[in-house]
Amino acid sequence: MIKLFRNIRKQLLNEGKTTNYLKYAIGEIILVVIGILFALSINNWNQNRKDKIEEKAILKTLLENLNAAKKQSEDLISEEDTLKIRLIRIIGINSNQSKTKDTIIPDSIFKNAVWELQSDQPTFNTYNNLKNTNKLSLIKNEKINEKFTELEFRQNRLNDILEDRLSVHQIRIDDILENDLNFIPLVKALIPNINIENEPQNNYNKILKVQRIRNLLGMKLAFTQDVIDFRKNLDKEIKDLILLIETELNKPK
């Protein structure tokens, strides 16, 4: 084709048809430009097609990770609710609890309420990996991107309150186990085959009448309620994102 164009130009010049030559040269340039634009258009179309395929794969992977995170979130909220119920029980402030009669508090319940603390969070490994590799830019739905930003914000807020509960408060709670009771009977909940017959038994109702101890456990209860609220906020963001991504994936092609 190039050889043909060259021969035509040479023939026009030899015949002295300068005007025709110029018209032909301009026409040839236009054809070349059209060809380049057409090639670029095909290349862009092909790249967009590849990007859409990769975007869909990314959204599917994110959806899988978010569904796993939703299960983690629900389990963690359930654990926090259980801790809250135990704290209310041993402090003796249940609205249905008798005000005159002391309730029996087993060693295992006291240990779990006072000692246990959950600091885990749902994991978003897929999102973090995509963020580090700049692949999130392939997601064209702005609402999804905004929701991930909100998810990150909620996660950071939850992390702050978890660290407060752990570093500021739980160290002081552990002081109760060290100085105000016999810890050995509580170990039996962890190691059932140990013999604690000769160990002094704890009178938890008496221990829990000490105002310092009640205040510390009340503080732990308040922190736990804050953690539950922040966990529920994060849980809502996870579920909103799942719905958005499912809607995006189910859009007609």
Summary of the structure (lengths in Angstrom):
residues: 253
radius of gyration: 34.7
end to end distance: 39.3
largest distance: 122.5
contacts: 657
relative contact order: 0.12
helix: 76%
strand: 0%
